[in-house]
Amino acid sequence: MSNETINGRGLAEAERLYRDYGIRAKKLKEQGQKSIAYVCALVPLEIIAAAGFIPIRIRGDVNEPITKGDIDLETIACPYARSCFDNAVKGRYSFCDGLAIPHSCDSTARTYSVWRYVLNFPYSHFINTPHTANTSALEFFRADLKNFLKSLGRFARSEITDAKLARYVELYNENRKKVMALYALRKQDPPLISGAEMVKALVAGLSLPVEEASDLYDQVREEILNRKDAAIKKLPRIMVVGSAIDNHDFMQLIEESGANVVVDDLCIGTREFGPPTAVTDDPMDGIADRYLNRINCPRTYREKKEGETLEDDLAARFGDAGKLAKEYAVDGVILYMYKYCDPFGFEIPVRKTWFESLGLPVLYIEDEYSAGTTGSLRTRIQAFLEVIE
């Protein structure tokens, strides 16, 4: 990260980039650097970066009423997806040169044509991510990603070579390692970095070129290790499980209620940053495998193998979250989902049962993705923490 981009270091820089999201990409736009807006962790960032674009994840805003977006989208769609669309319609990503949307949940995939028509970016592409993880699905997905690569190459007017892809596989794997190094600071009791600070740092990085994001995470970690005035105390250790949380408000609410958020199983969290891309002779093999098989999202159906018991199936689906709960010594779990989020909604009963089988108390919250629900959420969270204590 060059000196001209840094107004502060570490947490101050993360705060600036979080609050003025996209400011660095706008600056680079003036220098001729283009960017591609995207939604969902299932978009292969390595391909976008190898094509010469900055991937910019589209955010929602819990403090911004959804107004213009509801003109074009059904109000019974996921409020998070609607908020992301609303922000885009209001011009917050007008500096971007293109749009990439994967076949994730219905609220996103089934509205791609609306995004494309209303936003009218110079470039747009729908990534047809299979909903089943098996050999034939992987073969199909790899072919579809090849189409995405060719499409981006035509738009960029440059060839995306295997060498470029391999380079960005390496850079994004290094980036993910740095994120998990930040998570490791939360294993201590009390954790060295709060959940709210973590969200700001991760989200800030989603608006930067990968090299600059990695530098930012290094700066944040260095500051955290050296600061002596952190006000974090020993409190109940909470794990948050759900889809995407791109605003710090919910984590801050939990921590203000008397707990420490020490780990998560979220899209903008360990689910997105944890699994690396395998280094393969053909980089597309590793990329396809990561985004179909290694990101453990409930929108992907994993067939039960012959001879597997129900317990084996549950362990395959939720075991990674269970390992995190043990590794970070959590005292309780908050299952947090947005209204109309069907993929997570269908799994809530069995997810809750799974965590309870590990001896962990669970609070289930269905929210509107709005700061207006803070009061009622605070009451429920405080009551839950009293049970834990």
N, C-alpha and C positions, 0 to 999 in steps of 0.2 A: 504494500500500500504506500503510494508516494506521499511525501510530506504535505503536498498541497491538499490532499484529501482528508488530512487528519486535523480536526479542530481540538480534539482532546485525545486521551489514550484510554484504552480499556473500556470500562463501563460508561464513561462519559461519551465516548465515540459511539458505542452501541446505542445509548439513549438517543443521541442525535439522529442516527440513521433509522432508528425505530420510529421516532416521532415524525421525521420528515422522510417518510419511506419513498425510496426511488430517487433521492436527490443525487446520489453518485451516478446512477445510470443516466439521469438527465444531463449531468455535466459531461459525461463521456459521449452522449449523443451529439453535443456541440463539437466534439472532436472527431465525429464520423463513426463512432462505435454504435452498432445497432443492438437491439434487444428483442427478445421474444417473451411475451407474457404467457404464463401457464397456470393451470389450476391442478391441484392434487399431486401427491407424492409419486404417482405412477408414471409421470412424464420423465423419460430418460434424459437427464440434464447433460450427460456426457455427449450425446448427439448434438444437442443445441449448441453447446460450447465449442465442440469440434468444428461446427459450421461457421464459427466466428461471431456468434451472438452471445449476449449476456442473458441467461435465463432469469426472469423476474417473476416470482410467485405472486399471484393476485391475492390480496388480503381483503377481509371484510373489516367492519368497524362497528363494535358494539355500541359506540356512542353516537353513531350516525343513523338517523331514522331511514328506513328503506322507503323511498318515495318514487323516484324515476324508474327503478328496477321493477316495481310491481305493475307498471304499465304493460310490460312485455312478458313477465313470468307469472305463473299461477302462484297465488299466495299460500297454497297448500304444499309448495315445494320446501325443501330444507331451508331454514332461515339463514344458515351460514352461506350456502350457495347463492341465495338471493342477495345477501349483503355484498358478497364479492362482485356479483353482476351489477348491483346498484352503484358500487364504487367505480366500476369500469365505465358504466353509462355516463356517470358524472364527470368523466374525463380524467380520472386520476392515473390512467395508464395510456393516455393519448401519445405519450412520448415513445411508446413501444412500436415496433415495426411488424409484429406478427403475434399470432395466438396459437397455442397448442393445448388441446383438451383430450384427455384419454377417456376410454370407456370405463369409467369408474362406477359411481352410483347413478341411478336414474335421474336425480335432480341435476346432475352435471351433464351426463352423456346425452340424455334425451332433449336437452335444451341447447345443444351445440349449434344447431341451425339458427336459433335465436341470437346467440352470442355473435355468430358470424355475420348475420344480416344487420343487426343493430350497431355493432361496433365497427364493422367495415374496415378491418385492418388490411393493409396491403397483402398480407399472407395469413392464412389460417390452415390448420391441419387437425384432423380427428385421428387419434391413435386408437386402433381397434384392439384394445387389450382384452384377451379372453377372460372369461369368468371361471374357467376350469383350469386347474394346474395339472396337466399330464403331458405325456410326450408329444402327442399330436398338437395340443394347444401351444406348446413351446415352439414347435416347428412353424405353426401358423404365425405366432407372434414375432418370431425372428424375421420372417418374410415381410410382415407388416412394418417392422422397424426399418427394414431395408428401404421400403417405399418412403417412409418418413425421411430417412437420410437422403435419398435421391431428391425428394421434394424440396428439402431445405437447401441442398446443394444447388439446385436450379435457382432458387430464390436468392441465395448468396452469390451466385455466379462464380462458384469455386468448387473444386473437387474435395470431398471429405474423405481423406485417405485413412487406411487402417492405422497408420502411424499417428495421425491426429487423434483418432478415437482412443488408441492405447495411451496417449499422453494424458487425455482427460479422464480416462479410467483411473490412472495413477493419481492425478490431482484431486479428483473427488474422493477417492479412497483416503488420501491424506487428510482432506477436509473432514471426513467423517471420524477419523481417528482423533482429530483435535476436538471435535464436539464431545466424543465420549471421554476424552481427558477432562473436559469441563464437568461432565456428569460425575466422574470419579471423585471430584471435590465434595460431592454431596454424600459420600459414604460415611464421612466422619459425623460424630454427634457432639455438638450441633454441626450441621453442614456449613461449609465455607461460603457457599453461594446460595441465594434464595431462589425459590421457584420463579418469582416474578422477574428477577434479574436474568435468569436463564432464558425465559421466553423472549425478553427484549434482545438478548445477544443472538439467539438463534434466528429470530425474525429479521433482525438487521442484516445478518449474513445472507439471507435469501434475496436481498436486493443488490448484491455485489458480484463482480466477477469472482470465480472460485478462489483464485490466488489471494485476492484481497479479503475475502471472507475468512480464509485460513489465518491470515495475518491478524485479523480482528480477534478471532478466538484465542490466538496466542497472547495478544495484548490483555484480553480480559482475564485469562488464566494467570498471567504474570501479576496483574494488579491484585487479584483475589489472594494469591499466595503471599503477597507482601503487605496487604492492608492489616492494620492492627486495631481498627475501631469498628469492626462489624458488630452490629447489634443483634445478631442471631443467637437465640438461646436454645437450651435443650427443651424440646417440646415433642408432642406426639408426631411420629414420622408417617407422612401420608404419601400414597401413590395415587396418581390420577390416571384413569384409563378412559379412552374415548377416541373420537376422530381427530379433528384439527382444532387446536387452540392457538390463534394468532394474535390475541390480545392478552396483555399481562393481568388484566383485571381480575379474572377468576382465581388465578394463583395468589394474587395479592389478597383477595377476599379470604381465602383459606388461611393464609398466614396471619392476617389481622385477627382472625377468629381464634387463634391460639394453637397453631400447628406449623410444622415445617414440611413443605412439599419437597421430597428428596429424590423422587424418580417418577417417570411416567411411562405409559404405553400409548403414545399419541403419534399422529401423522407428522406434525412439526415437533418431533421428539425422537425417542429411541426407535420407534417403528420406521421412521424415515432415515435417520442417521446411523442406526446401528448396523444393519447388514451391508457389508462391502460388496463391490462388484468383483467377481472372480477374474483373475488375469488369465486369459485364454489366447491361443494362437490367433484366432479370429475374434477381435474384441466384441463383435456383435453377439457372439455366443454367451459371453459373460454378462453383457448388458441385458439381453433378453431373459436370462436365468434370474438375474437379480430382481427385475421389475415384475416378473410374473410369480416367481417361486419364493423369493427371499423376503419380500415385504409382506408380512403376515396380516393382511387386511381381511375383514369379514366379507368384503364384496367378492372375494375369490373362493370358490368351492374346491375343497381338496378331497378327492375321493378316498374313501376308507379302503385301506389295503386288505387283501385277503388274509384272514386270520387275526386281524386287529380286533381288539375288544373295544367297548365304549370308552373305557379308561385310557386306552392307547390313543384313541381318536381325540379325546379331550386334551390329553397331554400334547399332542401334535398341534392342536389349535391354540392352546392357552399356556403351554409349558414355558415359552419364552418369557411371558409376563410373570409367571410364577417364579422363575429363576431370578428375575429382577427384584421381585418383592423380597425374596430371601437375601439376595446379595446386598440390597440396600436397607435391610433390617426394618421393613415398614411395619407400622402398628395398625394400619387400616387402609382401606381402598375406597376411593370415590369413583364410581362409574358415572361419567358425565357425557351425556349425549344430547344432540339437538333434536327438537321436535321434527317429526316426519323423516328422521334418519332411519330408513328401513333396514339397511345392512346391519347396523349396530343394534337396532331395536329388536330384531329377531333373535339376537344372541344374548341379550341382557339376562334372561333367566338362567341360562347355563353358565354364563360368565360369573354371575353372582354366586351360583352354587359352587363353581370351581374354586373361587377365592375363599369362600367359607369353609370348603373342605381342607384348605391349608391353615385353618384356624384364624383367618383374618376377618374382622368385622367389615361390612360393606355398606356404603350409602349410595343409593341410586338416585341420580338427579336428571330430569329431563328439562332442558332450558330452551328459551326463545332466542338465544344469541342477541341479548340486549342488556345494556347496563341498567335498565329499568327493573330488572328482576333481583337486583342486589339485596334488597331488604329481606325478601322471603328466603333467599338462598342463605343469607347469613344466619338466620334463625335455625334452619335445618342443619347447617354445618356445625354450629355451636352445640346443638343438641347431640349430634353424632360424636363430637370430640369429648363431650361429658361421659358418654358411654365408654369410650376408649380409656379415658383416664381412670 
